[in-house]
Amino acid sequence: MSIETAAPLQPTNAADEPHAARAPHVVTRRAVAAWWVYDLANTIFSMGVISLYFSLWVRDQVGAQKADATYGVITGVSMAFIFVLSPLLGAMTDRARRRMPFLVASTTVCVAFTALLARSGFYATALCFVVANIAYQAGIQFYDALLPEVSTEENRGRIGGVGVAVGYVGSYVALGLGYALGDVDKPRLFLAIAAAYGLFAIPCFFWVRERGNPSPRPINLAMAVESTRETIATLRSGNRYPGLLRFLVGRVFYTDSINTVISIMALYTVNVAVGTGLSEADGQARSRIIMGVAITCAIAGGFFWGWMTDRLGPKRTLRVVLACWMAIFAGAGAVGILGLPLWTLFVVAGAAGFCLGGVWSADRPFMLRLTPPARIGEFYGLYGMVGRFSAITGPLVWAATTWLTIQKLGMDPARGQGISVIVLMGMIVISYAILGPVSDAPRTWEGADAVE
């Protein structure tokens, strides 16, 4: 990977052309490495808090029967807040002189409230989680919008892909903290996760240098009204931003299905294992191993798909990845429906992990191709809204399908879940068709959409 360390990078099209008032686009290896490491930092939170230990804390508090519904409500509340706030936060960063202060603030809030988890009563801790998750989700949005500052059109896929790969290392850190400290003393575990998140985030704050906004504008209540008006106008004026709306709609379908199947993989593994004659405890042990396999393959996939994105372009790469996901969903569904041996699920999980990195390696650069430079923050707010919307609708589709197959039709859990996986595969097929006409050719932006 070739990254300039002194001379300004040469722009590849008019959208990258720097204004005379802006600093030259100089990308250093240190800045790129710091941006990568921030991905590792926030993955420590997502794996350690969202995916693992907070749900276990909820289970400890309310019992196994109420844990899923209670955790779902708490998470849904936090996602609803960030769903509404995403475009406004993006518009704020577009108006500000720099985006980094927003990333610093959101990270600090997330770290502080993570450290407070499980130190008070149930409702106080739930509130801390809601605030921490809102700050974490906002931080992802600010972080993604910094990708143009640490990459060029030629290496954006590799930079983003390696970031995905490095980020998944944070999953090992979160798992390692759980093994080292145990999951009984939750307050100490959450404090350790908060400390690790903050520590690994620091290099990004100091080493990623922005060119800055040469024409900052006031951030006030009038801005909020104007931002809302602009967002609505953007959604209505599809011709002005060719392919944007189709991309966002297509993204709803593939993130819906992929995120949902990943979130239920552990439960699916337990049901398949029990169906093969193993005990529930053995099934849970197998699910942890499968998670490790998926994470390991995801790291390798981040490097591979980042390279593919630069070689093939983001659209072709994303379509290849989605085609692979169709095969993965078909395989995963067959395991439960046909009662295949448990080892086949390990193969499916490894393939899913490998292709997971491909989704994020390709769709972030794809979004940048559709985004005017002056509105990166706002458009990534829309990008983030899509992800948060799918975090609500995907589980509902899964819940409805499993309710029908398992509870109403009386199928065994593994078979009912297998059919539900095939339903989710249909959503991948729909997204593939929706994205077909969208071009990823570099745009030349003019007027208010160009960098002023």
Rosetta blueprint (number, residue, H / E / L):
1 M L
2 S L
3 I L
4 E L
5 T L
6 A L
7 A L
8 P L
9 L L
10 Q L
11 P L
12 T L
13 N L
14 A H
15 A H
16 D H
17 E L
18 P L
19 H L
20 A L
21 A L
22 R L
23 A L
24 P L
25 H L
26 V L
27 V L
28 T L
29 R H
30 R H
31 A H
32 V H
33 A H
34 A H
35 W H
36 W H
37 V H
38 Y H
39 D H
40 L H
41 A H
42 N H
43 T H
44 I H
45 F H
46 S H
47 M H
48 G H
49 V H
50 I H
51 S H
52 L H
53 Y H
54 F H
55 S H
56 L H
57 W H
58 V H
59 R H
60 D H
61 Q H
62 V H
63 G L
64 A H
65 Q H
66 K H
67 A H
68 D H
69 A H
70 T H
71 Y H
72 G H
73 V H
74 I H
75 T H
76 G H
77 V H
78 S H
79 M H
80 A H
81 F H
82 I H
83 F H
84 V H
85 L H
86 S H
87 P H
88 L H
89 L H
90 G H
91 A H
92 M H
93 T H
94 D H
95 R H
96 A L
97 R L
98 R L
99 R L
100 M H
101 P H
102 F H
103 L H
104 V H
105 A H
106 S H
107 T H
108 T H
109 V H
110 C H
111 V H
112 A H
113 F H
114 T H
115 A H
116 L L
117 L L
118 A L
119 R L
120 S L
121 G L
122 F H
123 Y H
124 A H
125 T H
126 A H
127 L H
128 C H
129 F H
130 V H
131 V H
132 A H
133 N H
134 I H
135 A H
136 Y H
137 Q H
138 A H
139 G H
140 I H
141 Q H
142 F H
143 Y H
144 D H
145 A L
146 L L
147 L H
148 P H
149 E H
150 V H
151 S L
152 T L
153 E L
154 E L
155 N L
156 R H
157 G H
158 R H
159 I H
160 G H
161 G H
162 V H
163 G H
164 V H
165 A H
166 V H
167 G H
168 Y H
169 V H
170 G H
171 S H
172 Y H
173 V H
174 A H
175 L H
176 G H
177 L H
178 G H
179 Y H
180 A H
181 L H
182 G L
183 D L
184 V L
185 D L
186 K H
187 P H
188 R H
189 L H
190 F H
191 L H
192 A H
193 I H
194 A H
195 A H
196 A H
197 Y H
198 G H
199 L H
200 F H
201 A H
202 I H
203 P H
204 C H
205 F H
206 F H
207 W H
208 V L
209 R L
210 E L
211 R L
212 G L
213 N L
214 P L
215 S L
216 P L
217 R L
218 P L
219 I L
220 N L
221 L H
222 A H
223 M H
224 A H
225 V H
226 E H
227 S H
228 T H
229 R H
230 E H
231 T H
232 I H
233 A H
234 T H
235 L H
236 R H
237 S L
238 G H
239 N H
240 R H
241 Y L
242 P L
243 G L
244 L H
245 L H
246 R H
247 F H
248 L H
249 V H
250 G H
251 R H
252 V H
253 F H
254 Y H
255 T H
256 D H
257 S H
258 I H
259 N H
260 T H
261 V H
262 I H
263 S H
264 I L
265 M H
266 A H
267 L H
268 Y H
269 T H
270 V H
271 N H
272 V H
273 A H
274 V H
275 G H
276 T L
277 G L
278 L L
279 S L
280 E H
281 A H
282 D H
283 G H
284 Q H
285 A H
286 R H
287 S H
288 R H
289 I H
290 I H
291 M H
292 G H
293 V H
294 A H
295 I H
296 T H
297 C H
298 A H
299 I H
300 A H
301 G H
302 G H
303 F H
304 F H
305 W H
306 G H
307 W H
308 M H
309 T H
310 D H
311 R H
312 L H
313 G L
314 P H
315 K H
316 R H
317 T H
318 L H
319 R H
320 V H
321 V H
322 L H
323 A H
324 C H
325 W H
326 M H
327 A H
328 I H
329 F H
330 A H
331 G H
332 A H
333 G H
334 A H
335 V H
336 G H
337 I H
338 L H
339 G L
340 L L
341 P L
342 L L
343 W H
344 T H
345 L H
346 F H
347 V H
348 V H
349 A H
350 G H
351 A H
352 A H
353 G H
354 F H
355 C H
356 L H
357 G H
358 G H
359 V H
360 W H
361 S H
362 A H
363 D H
364 R H
365 P H
366 F H
367 M H
368 L H
369 R H
370 L L
371 T L
372 P L
373 P H
374 A H
375 R H
376 I H
377 G H
378 E H
379 F H
380 Y H
381 G H
382 L H
383 Y H
384 G H
385 M H
386 V H
387 G H
388 R H
389 F H
390 S H
391 A H
392 I H
393 T H
394 G H
395 P H
396 L H
397 V H
398 W H
399 A H
400 A H
401 T H
402 T H
403 W H
404 L H
405 T H
406 I H
407 Q H
408 K H
409 L L
410 G L
411 M L
412 D L
413 P H
414 A H
415 R H
416 G H
417 Q H
418 G H
419 I H
420 S H
421 V H
422 I H
423 V H
424 L H
425 M H
426 G H
427 M H
428 I H
429 V H
430 I H
431 S H
432 Y H
433 A H
434 I H
435 L H
436 G L
437 P L
438 V L
439 S L
440 D L
441 A L
442 P L
443 R L
444 T L
445 W L
446 E L
447 G H
448 A H
449 D H
450 A L
451 V L
452 E L
